[in-house]
Amino acid sequence: MTPTRAPHVLVVDDEQFVRDLLQDYFTKMEFSVVTAADGQAGIDACRRERFDVALVDLKMPGKGGIEVLAEVREIDASLPVVVMTGYPTIDSSIEAIRRGAYDYIIKPFKLQELKELIDRAVKEQTLSREIEDLRQRLTHVESELRQYRSRSECRATVAAAPAPGALWHDITP
């Protein structure tokens, strides 16, 4: 497993109070936090940096949470995105999950519950990235093994072949 480091969290919310609250709380928990005041700023942050989890408000001016979720998932399909809302509906929760949200949380929420959710998402994210890394390493090792076997087979074929003089001797009367 990779060494433990502070989770890198993106908070996208149009409410300054929410951004400040989450940044203060998670910074005290020794998380690295980046905030964005609107959907486009959140998308731009995802293009610049790799996050362990994103917290995205559902209702924002401009690009809303569902649009941000879709674009962020295009940038990094493995990024867990938690959709937050003060205006929950069954339709919005279904849409968020259908679009790939890791979870859907209703405001106001308990900060400790949100931290536990983030911890779980970061753990799953870390394991997912490690599995992908191991798959890539395994593919590389398999490729090297095929090359080694191919070279070994060539050596075996050359070693089993008769000496060049013996061939000439066999075809001349």
N, C-alpha and C positions, 0 to 999 in steps of 0.2 A: 504494500500500500504506500501511497505517497505520503510525505510528511504532512502533519496537520498544520494548516495555516488558517488565518482568519478568513471566514467566508466573505466573498465580495458580492455585495447586494446592491441592486438597482431599485430605487423607489421612484415611481412615476405617478404623480398626483398633482392636480391643479390647485389643491388647497395647501397653502404655505404651512398652516398649522400641522397638518398630517405629515408633510415632508419633514418639518423640524422635529416633531415628536418621534418619528421613526428613526431619523438620523441620530438624535440624541440617545435614544434607548439602545439602538444597536451598536452605536459607537462605544457606549458604556459596556456592552457585552463583548467588546473587542472585535466587532465586525468592521469591515471596510465598507463604507456606504457612499454611493453616488446618488444624487437626487436629480430629477428632471421635472420641470413645471408643466410640461405638456407632452402629448404623445409623440410628436415629431422629435423633440429633444431626447426622449427615451430611446427612440429608434436610432438616432444618431449616436447616442452613448453606446448602444450595443454594437454599432459598426466600429467604434473606436476601441472598445475594451471587451474582455471576456468576463462575464459575470457567472456566479454560482447559482444565483436565483434572482428573479425580478418580481417586484410587487407592483402591480399596475391597477390604477383606479379604472373602474368601468366607464363612468360618465365624466368626460372632460370635453372642453371646447376643442374644436378641430378634430384631430384623430382621437376617437374613443378607445377604450380598453380592448375591445374585440379587434379593431383594426391594428392596434399596437401589438397585440398578441400574435396576430397572423404574420405581420412583418418581422417581428422578433424571431418567430419560429423559422422563418425563411433564412434569417441570418445565422441562427444557431438552433437547430432542431432539438438539441439535447438540453437546452436551457429550461429549467422549471420556471413557469410563470404562474404566479398566484394572482388571481383577479380579486380586487377588493371593491366592495360597493356598499353604499348607504341606501341604495334603492334596489333591493333584491326582487327578482321575479324568477319564476320557474323557467321562462323562455330564455332569459339572459344567462342563467346558470347552465342550462342545457347547451346553449350556443357556445359558451366559454369552454366547457368540457369537450364538446365536439370539435372545437378548433385547436384543442391540445393543451388547455390550461392544466397545470398540475393540481390546482385546487381553486376553490371559490370561497371567499371569506366575507362575512357581512360585518359592516361597520355599525356600531362601535364594536371592536373586538378587544379581547384581553391580550395585552402585550406578551405575556408569558405563553399563551396559546399560539400566538403568531411566531414567537421564537421557536417553539417546539416544532411547528410546521416547517419553518425554514431549516432547522437542524435536520429534520427528516429528509427534506428535499435536497439539501446539500449533500447529505450522506449518500442518497440514491444517485445524485449527479456524479459524485466522486467515483462511486462504484461503476457507474455506466461508462465514464471516461476511461477508467482503468481497464475495464473489459474490452473496450474498443482498442486501447493501446496494446493489450495482450493479443488481440486478434491480428492486428497489424504486424506485431513482432512474430507471431506464429506463421503468418503468411510469408514473411521474409525468410524465416528459418526453413520453411518447406521449400521455398524457391532455391535456397542455397543447397539443400539436401539433394534436390533433383539435379542441380548442376554437378554436384560432387559425384552422384551415381552415374551420370552421363560420362563424366571424365573417367571414372573407374571402369565402366564398360568398354570405353575406347582403349584403355590401357590393357584390359584383359583380352580384347580382340587382337591387338597388336602382339601381345605376348604369346597368344596361341597360334599365330600365323607362322607358317614355315619360314625358315631363313631365306632371304632372297636368292642365295646361291643354290639352294636345294630346289627351288622352283625351276631355275634355268637348267639344272642337271636333269630334272624329270622330263622336260620338253625336248631336249636335244637327244638324237640317237646315239 
